[in-house]
Amino acid sequence: MTRTDPYAWLLPSAMADPTAAGASGRRPRRTVRDWVVDTALFLCAVFVGILAAEAGDQYNSEAVAFADQVVGAAACCALWLRRRWPVGLVVALSLLSVVAPVAGGAFLVSLFSVAVRKPFREIAWISALAAVCSVAQVFVRPDPATGAPLGIAIGLILILLMTAWGMLVRSRRQLVEALRERARRAEAEAELRAEQAQRLAREAIAREMHDVLAHRLTLLSVHAGALEFRPDAPPEQVARAAGVIRDSAHEALQDLREIIGVLRAPGEGGEGDRPQPTLASLDELVAESRAAGAKVVLDTTVDDPATVPAATGRTVYRIAQEGLTNARKHAPGTDVTVTVRGRPGEGLTVDIHNPAPTGPVPHVPGSGQGLIGLTERATLAGGRLDHGPAPGGGFTLHAWLPWPP
């Protein structure tokens, strides 16, 4: 709660602005509630002092009565300093009350203030000093109307009551502060969780864009490169390459439109009409790569791809898509083998292998990012993915995904 809170005036200054003292080393300013409480306690101390002065006038001389009134008025006025010097004030009033019973009201108020603001270790010795002074006051300024035992008992009971009341107020304030701190931490944690969720969503979208668009764009690159290096190619080959470029660009735009659709708020539309790829779409992916000039061999033992869970089939499709894309970029012209094995209850394995390229291969920017995303995708699906150089040369990608029975 800050100073801009419209209800801060209803709280003590330490709770209305708890950072003021720690931030600048100064005491927080009194709130309206503080002024009301200080005025009420001042009036209570004055009332108790008046009662004590009237009770003692009949047993004391005029000079002593006048001195008591002056001391009592000074003690009550000193209560306005209790927020700045609480310990020093209560010690001074404790000693003063021994010789001036009219300062007893101010002494009790200052004891209450210390119990509210200080820990029990300080309150203990202050309360002990107050009890000793209260007992001494009975013998230094005895009241003939009450005996010594009764006077001691009343003094000790009042000290215990004021100390307990102050400690109760202190514990309540600490509880409120703890609840407020817990609420602030919960709010901060909620903001962190929201930021983390946004970051994860961005990363998921980035991985999806890489998985989807990298395959299309490599097709564009291969055929555009063929047209660049073979300007004298027959018209039929040029037309076929241009058709592949056109179709790949169209598919890339469609995929990009579907991915961007997830960023839109509900009700804005933009959801893709095409279904998400599954294991049944693997044949189309291989055929597309073959049409682009790649040599791909598909070996699968899954007779009915529709029985594979959609999420697992989509992950297999993305793994095969990334493997074919990497082979096209880093080992162009080589034979790529895609092997899919598995059955319900045992899981689904995907192996993609390509031999080493026969000639130099130009560096492709951004290499390696897709495999990182695939590893995380497989882990989130409950499986695993390994990749690296093959023992006999080339590159191998192996993945295992769960297939519930």
C-alpha positions as CSV (number, residue, x, y, z in Angstrom):
1,M,0.0,0.0,0.0
2,T,1.5,3.4,-1.0
3,R,0.8,7.0,-0.3
4,T,-1.5,7.1,-3.3
5,D,-3.9,4.7,-1.6
6,P,-7.1,6.6,-0.8
7,Y,-7.5,4.6,2.4
8,A,-3.9,5.2,3.7
9,W,-5.1,7.8,6.2
10,L,-7.0,5.0,8.1
11,L,-3.7,3.1,8.7
12,P,-0.8,3.8,11.1
13,S,2.1,5.6,9.4
14,A,4.4,2.6,9.6
15,M,1.8,0.5,7.6
16,A,0.6,3.2,5.3
17,D,4.1,3.9,4.0
18,P,6.4,1.1,5.2
19,T,9.2,1.9,2.8
20,A,9.6,5.6,3.9
21,A,12.0,4.9,6.8
22,G,14.0,2.3,5.0
23,A,14.3,4.3,1.8
24,S,15.3,7.7,3.2
25,G,16.2,7.1,6.9
26,R,13.5,9.4,8.1
27,R,10.3,8.7,10.1
28,P,7.1,8.4,8.1
29,R,4.7,11.3,8.5
30,R,1.8,10.9,10.7
31,T,-1.5,10.0,9.1
32,V,-4.9,11.3,10.1
33,R,-5.4,8.2,12.2
34,D,-2.1,8.8,14.0
35,W,-3.1,12.4,14.9
36,V,-6.5,11.1,16.2
37,V,-4.8,8.3,18.3
38,D,-2.1,10.7,19.6
39,T,-4.7,13.2,20.7
40,A,-6.8,10.6,22.3
41,L,-3.9,9.2,24.3
42,F,-2.8,12.7,25.3
43,L,-6.2,13.4,26.7
44,C,-6.3,10.1,28.5
45,A,-3.0,10.8,30.1
46,V,-4.2,14.3,31.1
47,F,-7.4,12.8,32.6
48,V,-5.4,10.2,34.7
49,G,-3.0,13.0,35.8
50,I,-5.9,15.2,37.0
51,L,-7.4,12.3,39.0
52,A,-4.0,11.6,40.6
53,A,-3.5,15.3,41.4
54,E,-6.9,15.6,43.0
55,A,-6.4,12.5,45.1
56,G,-3.0,13.8,46.3
57,D,-3.9,17.4,47.0
58,Q,-5.5,16.6,50.3
59,Y,-2.4,15.0,51.6
60,N,0.3,17.3,50.2
61,S,1.2,20.9,50.7
62,E,0.4,23.6,48.1
63,A,4.0,23.7,46.9
64,V,4.2,20.0,46.4
65,A,0.8,20.0,44.7
66,F,1.9,22.8,42.3
67,A,5.1,21.0,41.5
68,D,3.1,17.8,40.8
69,Q,0.8,19.7,38.4
70,V,3.8,21.2,36.5
71,V,5.6,17.8,36.3
72,G,2.4,16.1,35.2
73,A,1.7,18.7,32.5
74,A,5.3,18.4,31.2
75,A,5.0,14.6,31.1
76,C,1.7,14.7,29.1
77,C,3.2,17.2,26.6
78,A,6.3,14.9,26.3
79,L,4.0,12.2,24.9
80,W,4.1,14.0,21.5
81,L,7.7,12.8,21.3
82,R,6.8,9.1,21.9
83,R,7.1,8.2,18.2
84,R,10.6,9.7,17.9
85,W,12.2,8.5,21.2
86,P,9.9,5.8,22.6
87,V,12.5,4.0,24.7
88,G,14.1,7.1,26.1
89,L,10.7,8.6,27.0
90,V,9.4,5.6,28.8
91,V,12.6,5.3,30.9
92,A,12.4,9.0,31.8
93,L,8.7,8.8,32.7
94,S,9.3,5.6,34.7
95,L,11.8,7.3,36.9
96,L,9.7,10.5,37.1
97,S,6.6,8.6,38.2
98,V,8.5,7.5,41.3
99,V,8.4,11.0,42.8
100,A,5.4,12.4,40.8
101,P,2.3,10.1,40.7
102,V,0.5,12.6,38.4
103,A,2.9,11.4,35.6
104,G,1.5,7.9,35.8
105,G,-0.9,8.3,33.0
106,A,1.8,9.5,30.6
107,F,4.0,6.7,31.8
108,L,1.4,4.1,31.0
109,V,0.8,5.6,27.5
110,S,4.6,5.6,26.7
111,L,4.8,2.0,27.9
112,F,2.1,1.0,25.5
113,S,3.9,2.8,22.7
114,V,7.1,0.9,23.3
115,A,5.2,-2.4,23.4
116,V,3.7,-1.6,20.0
117,R,7.0,-0.7,18.4
118,K,9.8,-2.7,20.0
119,P,10.5,-6.5,20.1
120,F,10.0,-8.6,23.2
121,R,13.7,-8.5,24.2
122,E,13.5,-4.7,24.7
123,I,10.0,-4.8,26.2
124,A,11.1,-7.3,28.9
125,W,13.7,-5.1,30.5
126,I,11.6,-1.9,30.1
127,S,8.6,-3.6,31.7
128,A,10.9,-4.8,34.5
129,L,12.2,-1.3,35.1
130,A,8.6,0.0,35.1
131,A,7.5,-2.6,37.7
132,V,10.5,-1.7,40.0
133,C,9.6,2.0,39.7
134,S,5.9,1.3,40.3
135,V,6.8,-0.5,43.6
136,A,9.2,2.2,44.6
137,Q,6.6,4.9,44.0
138,V,4.3,3.2,46.6
139,F,6.9,3.7,49.2
140,V,8.3,7.1,48.1
141,R,4.9,8.7,47.6
142,P,2.4,6.5,49.5
143,D,-1.3,7.0,49.2
144,P,-3.0,6.8,52.6
145,A,-6.3,5.9,51.0
146,T,-4.8,2.6,49.7
147,G,-2.3,0.4,51.5
148,A,1.0,-0.6,50.1
149,P,-0.1,-4.2,49.0
150,L,-3.1,-2.8,47.1
151,G,-1.0,0.0,45.5
152,I,1.7,-2.5,44.4
153,A,-0.9,-4.8,43.0
154,I,-2.7,-2.0,41.0
155,G,0.6,-0.7,39.6
156,L,1.7,-4.2,38.5
157,I,-1.6,-5.0,36.9
158,L,-1.7,-1.8,35.0
159,I,1.8,-2.4,33.7
160,L,1.0,-5.9,32.6
161,L,-2.2,-4.8,30.9
162,M,-0.5,-2.0,28.9
163,T,2.4,-4.2,27.9
164,A,0.1,-7.1,26.8
165,W,-2.2,-4.7,24.9
166,G,0.8,-3.2,23.1
167,M,2.2,-6.6,22.2
168,L,-1.2,-7.6,20.9
169,V,-1.4,-4.6,18.6
170,R,2.2,-5.3,17.5
171,S,1.5,-8.9,16.6
172,R,-1.7,-7.9,14.7
173,R,0.3,-5.3,12.7
174,Q,2.9,-8.0,11.9
175,L,0.2,-10.4,10.8
176,V,-1.2,-7.7,8.5
177,E,2.2,-6.9,7.1
178,A,2.9,-10.6,6.5
179,L,-0.4,-11.0,4.6
180,R,0.3,-7.9,2.5
181,E,3.8,-9.1,1.7
182,R,2.4,-12.5,0.7
183,A,-0.1,-10.8,-1.5
184,R,2.7,-8.7,-3.1
185,R,4.7,-11.8,-3.7
186,A,1.7,-13.7,-5.1
187,E,1.1,-10.8,-7.5
188,A,4.8,-10.7,-8.5
189,E,4.8,-14.5,-9.1
190,A,1.6,-14.2,-11.2
191,E,3.3,-11.6,-13.3
192,L,6.4,-13.8,-13.7
193,R,4.2,-16.8,-14.6
194,A,2.4,-14.7,-17.2
195,E,5.7,-13.5,-18.7
196,Q,7.0,-17.1,-18.7
197,A,3.8,-18.3,-20.4
198,Q,4.2,-15.6,-23.1
199,R,7.8,-16.5,-23.6
200,L,7.0,-20.2,-23.9
201,A,4.2,-19.3,-26.4
202,R,6.7,-17.2,-28.5
203,E,9.2,-20.1,-28.4
204,A,6.6,-22.6,-29.5
205,I,5.5,-20.4,-32.3
206,A,9.1,-19.8,-33.4
207,R,9.7,-23.6,-33.4
208,E,6.5,-24.2,-35.4
209,M,7.5,-21.5,-37.9
210,H,10.9,-23.0,-38.3
211,D,9.6,-26.6,-38.7
212,V,6.9,-25.6,-41.2
213,L,8.7,-22.9,-43.3
214,A,12.2,-24.4,-43.4
215,H,11.0,-27.3,-45.6
216,R,9.1,-25.0,-48.0
217,L,11.9,-22.5,-48.3
218,T,14.6,-25.1,-49.0
219,L,12.5,-26.4,-51.9
220,L,12.4,-22.8,-53.2
221,S,16.1,-22.5,-52.7
222,V,16.9,-25.8,-54.5
223,H,14.8,-25.0,-57.6
224,A,15.8,-21.4,-57.7
225,G,19.4,-22.5,-57.6
226,A,18.8,-24.9,-60.4
227,L,17.3,-22.2,-62.6
228,E,20.2,-19.9,-61.8
229,F,22.9,-22.5,-62.7
230,R,21.0,-24.1,-65.6
231,P,19.7,-21.1,-67.6
232,D,19.9,-23.3,-70.8
233,A,17.7,-26.1,-69.3
234,P,14.9,-27.4,-71.5
235,P,11.6,-25.4,-71.3
236,E,9.9,-28.4,-69.7
237,Q,12.4,-28.5,-66.8
238,V,12.2,-24.7,-66.3
239,A,8.4,-24.9,-66.3
240,R,8.4,-27.8,-63.8
241,A,10.8,-26.0,-61.5
242,A,8.8,-22.8,-61.7
243,G,5.7,-24.8,-60.8
244,V,7.4,-26.3,-57.8
245,I,8.5,-22.8,-56.7
246,R,5.0,-21.4,-57.1
247,D,3.4,-24.3,-55.2
248,S,6.0,-24.1,-52.5
249,A,5.6,-20.4,-52.1
250,H,1.8,-20.9,-51.9
251,E,2.1,-23.6,-49.3
252,A,4.5,-21.5,-47.3
253,L,2.1,-18.6,-47.3
254,Q,-0.7,-20.9,-46.2
255,D,1.4,-22.4,-43.4
256,L,2.5,-18.9,-42.2
257,R,-1.1,-17.8,-42.2
258,E,-2.2,-20.7,-40.0
259,I,0.7,-20.1,-37.5
260,I,-0.1,-16.4,-37.3
261,G,-3.7,-17.2,-36.7
262,V,-2.9,-18.6,-33.3
263,L,-1.7,-15.1,-32.3
264,R,-5.0,-13.5,-32.9
265,A,-7.6,-13.1,-30.2
266,P,-10.6,-15.4,-30.1
267,G,-13.3,-14.2,-32.4
268,E,-11.0,-12.5,-34.9
269,G,-10.9,-15.5,-37.2
270,G,-7.9,-16.5,-39.0
271,E,-8.0,-20.2,-38.0
272,G,-6.4,-22.4,-40.7
273,D,-8.9,-24.5,-42.6
274,R,-6.4,-27.2,-43.5
275,P,-5.9,-30.0,-40.9
276,Q,-2.7,-30.4,-39.1
277,P,-0.3,-32.9,-40.5
278,T,-0.3,-36.4,-39.1
279,L,1.5,-39.7,-39.8
280,A,-0.8,-40.2,-42.7
281,S,0.7,-37.1,-44.3
282,L,4.1,-38.6,-44.4
283,D,3.7,-40.0,-47.9
284,E,2.8,-36.6,-49.2
285,L,5.9,-35.1,-47.6
286,V,8.1,-37.8,-49.2
287,A,6.4,-37.3,-52.6
288,E,7.0,-33.6,-52.3
289,S,10.7,-34.1,-51.6
290,R,11.0,-36.5,-54.5
291,A,9.3,-34.0,-56.8
292,A,12.0,-31.5,-55.8
293,G,14.7,-33.9,-57.0
294,A,15.6,-35.6,-53.7
295,K,16.2,-39.3,-53.5
296,V,14.0,-40.5,-50.6
297,V,13.2,-44.0,-49.5
298,L,10.3,-44.4,-47.1
299,D,10.2,-47.7,-45.1
300,T,7.3,-48.0,-42.6
301,T,5.6,-50.9,-40.9
302,V,2.7,-48.9,-39.7
303,D,-0.2,-50.3,-41.8
304,D,-2.9,-47.9,-40.5
305,P,-1.4,-44.5,-39.7
306,A,-4.9,-43.3,-38.5
307,T,-4.5,-45.5,-35.4
308,V,-1.5,-43.4,-34.2
309,P,-2.4,-40.6,-31.8
310,A,-2.7,-37.3,-33.6
311,A,-0.1,-35.6,-31.4
312,T,2.4,-38.4,-31.9
313,G,1.8,-38.5,-35.7
314,R,2.3,-34.8,-35.9
315,T,5.6,-35.0,-34.1
316,V,6.8,-37.8,-36.4
317,Y,5.8,-35.7,-39.4
318,R,7.8,-32.7,-38.0
319,I,10.8,-34.9,-37.3
320,A,10.8,-36.4,-40.8
321,Q,10.2,-32.9,-42.3
322,E,13.2,-31.5,-40.4
323,G,15.4,-34.5,-41.4
324,L,14.6,-34.1,-45.1
325,T,15.2,-30.4,-44.9
326,N,18.6,-30.9,-43.2
327,A,19.6,-33.5,-45.7
328,R,18.6,-31.2,-48.6
329,K,20.7,-28.4,-47.1
330,H,23.8,-30.2,-45.9
331,A,23.9,-33.3,-48.1
332,P,22.3,-32.4,-51.4
333,G,22.1,-35.2,-54.0
334,T,22.4,-38.0,-51.4
335,D,19.9,-40.8,-50.8
336,V,17.8,-40.3,-47.7
337,T,16.2,-43.2,-45.9
338,V,13.2,-42.6,-43.6
339,T,12.3,-45.6,-41.4
340,V,9.2,-45.7,-39.2
341,R,8.7,-48.7,-36.9
342,G,6.4,-49.4,-34.0
343,R,3.1,-50.7,-32.7
344,P,0.7,-49.9,-29.9
345,G,2.2,-50.4,-26.5
346,E,5.8,-50.4,-27.7
347,G,6.2,-46.9,-29.1
348,L,7.1,-45.5,-32.4
349,T,10.6,-45.1,-33.7
350,V,11.8,-42.8,-36.5
351,D,15.2,-43.1,-38.1
352,I,16.4,-40.8,-40.8
353,H,19.8,-41.4,-42.4
354,N,21.8,-39.8,-45.2
355,P,25.3,-40.5,-46.3
356,A,28.0,-37.9,-46.4
357,P,27.9,-35.4,-49.3
358,T,30.3,-36.1,-52.2
359,G,31.4,-32.6,-52.7
360,P,31.8,-29.3,-50.8
361,V,28.5,-27.9,-49.3
362,P,28.1,-24.2,-48.7
363,H,27.3,-23.1,-45.2
364,V,23.6,-22.5,-44.5
365,P,22.9,-19.8,-41.9
366,G,20.8,-20.8,-38.8
367,S,21.8,-24.4,-38.9
368,G,21.2,-26.5,-35.8
369,Q,18.2,-24.5,-34.5
370,G,15.7,-27.0,-35.9
371,L,17.3,-30.0,-34.1
372,I,17.2,-28.1,-30.8
373,G,13.5,-27.5,-31.3
374,L,12.9,-31.1,-32.4
375,T,14.6,-32.4,-29.2
376,E,12.4,-30.3,-27.0
377,R,9.3,-31.2,-29.0
378,A,10.0,-34.9,-28.6
379,T,10.7,-34.5,-24.9
380,L,7.4,-32.7,-24.4
381,A,5.7,-35.5,-26.2
382,G,7.1,-38.0,-23.7
383,G,9.8,-39.4,-26.0
384,R,13.5,-38.7,-26.9
385,L,15.5,-37.7,-29.9
386,D,19.2,-38.4,-30.7
387,H,21.2,-37.1,-33.6
388,G,24.7,-37.0,-34.8
389,P,27.3,-38.4,-37.3
390,A,26.7,-42.0,-38.3
391,P,29.4,-44.6,-37.7
392,G,29.9,-45.3,-41.4
393,G,29.7,-41.7,-42.4
394,G,26.8,-39.3,-43.0
395,F,24.2,-38.2,-40.5
396,T,21.6,-40.1,-38.5
397,L,18.5,-38.9,-36.6
398,H,16.8,-41.3,-34.3
399,A,13.6,-40.6,-32.3
400,W,11.3,-42.7,-30.1
401,L,7.8,-41.6,-29.2
402,P,5.2,-43.3,-26.9
403,W,2.3,-45.1,-28.6
404,P,-0.2,-46.1,-25.9
405,P,-1.8,-49.5,-26.3
